[in-house]
Amino acid sequence: MAIASALSAAAGAYLNAKFSISTDLSALYQHRAWTHLLGQRIAQLDDTPTIYKMLQQVVEEEKQGSAEALWFEGKTWTYSQLKDLVDRFAALLHAKEIKPGDFVGVFTTNSPEMVVTIYALSKLGAVAALLNTNLRDDTFAHCLDVSGSKAIISTPDLSPFVTSDMPHIAINISSFDDISVGTTELVTTTELHQFSPLRLTAAKRSLSDLSVLIYTSGTTGKPKACAIRNIATLVTSTPLTVDVNNRSKYYPLRTYSCLPLFHGTAFFTGICYCVGNAGTLCLRRKFSASQFWKDVHESRATRILYIGELCRYLLATPPSPYDRDHECIVAHGNGLREEIWERFRERFGVPEIREFYRSTEGVAKFDNFGEGAWGAGKIGFAGPIRRFLDDDVFIVKYDRATEMPYRDPQTGFCTKSKLGEEGEAIGRVRNRDSLAEYLHNEEATEKKLLRDVFQKGDLFQRTGDLVIQDHSGWIKFQDRVGDTFRWKGENVSAGEVRDHICRNPSVQDAVVYGVKLNGYDGQAGAAGITLDDPSTETEFMASLYRELKKKGVPSYALPRLVRLTEKVATGVTFKQAKGELAKKGWDPRVDSNGDKLYWLNGSSYEKLDTISWSSIETGQAKL
């Protein structure tokens, strides 16, 4: 009997290890428990399912008004104090006739002012159009036009860059000293205290009503406004089962973020998840590698938000007394590369890395939560049980020739990728009313949708990302498809950058694409350019950086490498031309082939010589 029991236990252990049974069952349980919590949250918020209502609930129903809601540069605000500021600012905006459904541009640096603005607009039922603070001139105006914003709210530091005739308010609670805003209306705590926090009730809204706009470059063209519905803020605010099951370890929640709040990662996992867990959002204006861990120490943050590039910058800093002198136990983000995963964990003493895969507007998702090294560089895991039961996210075979998911010529349906085979991740759309769409851009929304995928009438959304699931069940990001590539945590539209370059009268033609460089996360932008008159090379390159910035190209989208070439494959499609150029290398000793090579060194393009190429090749150049 004892031998039989031992053999049975051994067989069970073997099957569990081989087929990841316990891992799959645990994940299924956690998802079911989380779904139950989400249902409870929706019921509790009833006819006001907004982030403001969650803020109100923390104070009035959970009686946690004295808990810290916000930390910023050594100052703190309790939930009661934050709600008071929010209510007063909402009353001020209401007096300016901001109504439910109105769009308002929010052009603000990471600050308490930005947090107050987002909550205040939520109380009014208005939609905060979260503008990328890198945008200028034409692109800035385009983003405002897309939203149809009724007004714009900025912080004083960004007021000079607001190039619009619409009503403009600058808000300064305490974060900006001695910054003039000229003739722009300035709202300070003095003005806020002229408005009662009690007279105005929160606007009634629905789950499908819009909450915020988050701009994304999409696959082509100018930035598109991703319309985020209230349901998305509730989903991302709902406590994760892994946190709820170990409250003594993970609560009280204190999340540190130097990522911009106009970015989906910081908005959803920062603002939304913190208020949904009565946690503290610890903010910094912008990323500083040298001050990062000091901030984490001083803010007493228990988790940090990251993108892969951020982690690489932190590892490049000299050792600091703060490297391990902190309370952080979780790093939560996306894009942490396999080769630095364990180095990051070990150097900074952060035991748990939670890598997630999402897009701002996407329904497909993967998660890799763990403390071991076996999942390094992976975005998710699914064993046989989960693969059999999952009916929402699939990896389908991809046809690089058509840049579309492959369809079986006999059935017309898509085909699931085999284990170890590259494929595009797609997510099932169960309710079109809850889908985050591109505002006023039905064509762009439709381009991401796939119909009749596995059967007639089904509907899926493309991610535009190629992934591979290996035979053990781990899922790894492989590449992006089409004309978009990722750099510094942002999607760069090759088509938009090319359009800006081609507007220069000296340019005959241009192509833009991403280049993978050793030691750098994502793909660096590269441009192949043909000039009308090659003799204008010096003048053109000397002004290229300035001209692109003037046209509103964000810093992260500027080409890091430029190739001046005699001809850009005339007579063929743009993609084919890009493919030919992408095959060429950048080592000036062997890859110039008569072309003139340049690189972006700070704020100017300089000739790419062997010394500069060596610094890039070894990952030392600050691209």
MOQUIDA-V509475 format. One record per helix or strand of 3 or more residues. SS is the DSSP state (alpha for helix, beta for strand). FROM is the first residue (numbers start at 1). TO is the last residue. If there is no record, write none. Layout:
# MOQUIDA-V509475
SS_FROM_TO, SS_FROM_TO
This chain:
# MOQUIDA-V509475
alpha_2_19, alpha_21_45, alpha_51_60, beta_68_72, beta_75_78, alpha_79_95, beta_103_107, alpha_112_124, beta_127_130, alpha_137_147, beta_151_154, alpha_156_161, beta_167_171, beta_185_187, alpha_189_192, beta_210_216, beta_224_229, alpha_230_237, alpha_241_244, alpha_247_250, beta_254_257, alpha_264_276, beta_280_283, alpha_292_299, beta_303_307, alpha_308_315, beta_330_334, alpha_338_348, beta_352_357, beta_366_370, alpha_384_389, beta_393_399, beta_423_428, alpha_432_434, alpha_442_447, beta_449_451, beta_459_469, beta_474_480, beta_484_487, beta_490_493, alpha_494_502, beta_507_515, beta_524_531, alpha_534_550, alpha_555_557, beta_561_564, alpha_574_582, beta_596_601, beta_604_607, alpha_610_617
